[in-house]
Amino acid sequence: MKRVYMKVINNQKLITTGTIIFLSFICVVCSIAEDIINSSTNINILLEVRAPFSKAMVSIDNNGNIQYKEILRRDGKPCDSYTKHVSRKGVEEITKFIIEKGFFKLGTNYKEEKTDMSHYVITVTINEKTKSVTYYGYSRYSEIRELNRWSSGSFHSKVPTALYEIKDKIEELLGREILEVGV
């Protein structure tokens, strides 16, 4: 394998050809996201969260309208809804994030070994292209990091990290926690 050396601040680091190819790929993905996403791009994002005793949805539309709805609660409390508006730039940024995480290259179903968890469906539409990915997993990516820490690095998630990060980013844009009763 051909190796390329690069000097960085009085220190030498070895960069393999594979690393250069990977970095080139990231640059291409970022430029594709820049080219695809502009003010005329039609964007819709939907996150469905189905916990053992609740169901909630977050939708983000082309105009920056974010709508949160609790559809089902089996804990006796009334369902809640919430509406928020973000700029078009905010919608474009989360869409670029989703593309950069490789969402459109992922499979359609993933499941952690533990089965009594919430089930998430992320659906993204960009112009005429729609993709849905379903996964059964943990509420937050931070839970995966904690499990890894507790298991001294031996825990390996069966769900791609990108899905946890996208779900967390949608929740961050919403600005409030998504209901999950029974987890």
N, C-alpha and C positions, 0 to 999 in steps of 0.2 A: 504494500500500500504506500503510495506517495504521501509524504508528510510535508507540511508547510509550516515554517516557523514565523512567529510574529512577536516582535518586542513590544512589551507593554510596561510603561513606567518602571524603569530600572529592573524589571523582572522579566524572565522569559517564560512564555506559556506555549505549550505544544497544541496546535490546532490541526486536527486531521482533515483530510479531504472530505470526509463524511460530515464534519461540522460545518465546513464551508458550504456544502450542498444544502444542508438543513437550513442554514441562515439565508441562503439564496431563496429557498422555498418560502420561508417566512416573509421575505421582502416581496415576492411575487404575490402571495396571498394578500398582504396588506395593500399592494397597489391594485389588485383586483377589487378589493372592498372599496377602495377610493373611487375606482372607475364605475362600479355598479351603483353605488349609493350616492344619489344627488337629490336635488329638490323635486324632481319629477318622478322619482322612484316610488312605486306603491309598496307600502310596508304594513304588515299586520303581524302581531305577535300574540300568542295565546298560551297561558300556563294554566293547566288544570291540576289541582291538588286534591287527591282522594285519600283521606286518612280513614282509619277504622270507623270513626263516628262523625265524620264531617266531609263536606265537599266544598271547594272554593275555586273561583276562577279569577284570573287577572288577564285583561285584554289591553293591548296597546295598539292604537290605530295610527293610520297614516298622518293624522293631524296632531298627534301628541296627546290625545285623550286616553287616559288610563282609567279603566273601570275595574273595580274589585267587587265581587259578589260572593257571599256565602250562600250556597244553594241548598245545603242540607246540614242540619245539626241534629244530632241525636242525644244531646245533653240537656235538652229542655230550654235552652236559651234562644232568643229570637235571632233570625238571620240578620246579618249586617251587610251594608253595601257602602261603597266609598268611590268618589270620583276625584280625579286630579288631572291637571294639564301640565305637560312639559313642552318645551320648545321642539320644533322640528329637528334642530340640531341634536337634542337629547335622544330623539327617536333614531336618527341616523347613527349616533355614537353607539347605542346599544346594538343596532343592527350590524355595524362593523365589528363589534366585539363578538357577536354570535358567529359571523363569517370567519373571523380570525381564529376562533376556537375550533373550527372545522365541523360545525354543526351539520352542514349538508353532505359531509362525507361519512357521518356516523351511521351505524345500523339503526334499526327501528325499535328494537326491544332489548332491555338490559335488566338484570335482576341480581341484587345482592343475595348472599346465602340465606340471610335471615328473611323470612317471608311475611311477618306480621307488621310490616312497615307501611308507610304511605306509598302511594303510587302517583307518579307525576307524568303528565303528558305535555310536552312542549311542541307547539306548532308554529312555524314561521313561514310567512308568505312574503316573497320579494318579487314584485311584478307578477309574472305568471307561474313562478316556481314555488311550490309548497312542499314542506317536509314536516312530518310528525315523528317524534321519538318518545317512546314510553319507557319509563324506568321505575323500578321498585327499589327504594333506597332510603338513605338517611335524610333528615330535614336540611342539614347544612353541611357544606364542605368542611367546616371546622370540626364536625363530629368525626369525619374520616381522619383528619389530622390527629385528633385526640386518641382514637383507636390505634392508630399507628404508633403514637408515643407510648401508650400503655402496653402495647404488645412488642415493644422494642423494635419496631419496624417490620414485624412479621405479618401484619394485617395488609392485605391487598384487596382493594375495592374491585368488584366486578363491573362497576358502572364507571364509564369514562369520567375523569375529573372535569372535563369541559361541561358536562351536563349539570354537575353541582354548581360550577362557577356561573353558568348561564342562569340557572334558577335563582342563585343568590343575587345576581346583578338585576334581574327583574324585580325581585323583592326590594332591593335597595332603591331602584327607581320609583317603585310604589311608595316607599317611605313608611311602611308599616309591616308588621309581621302578618304572614298569611296563616289563617286558622288551620290548625291540625289537631282535632280532638281525638284522643285515644292513642297517641304515640308517646 
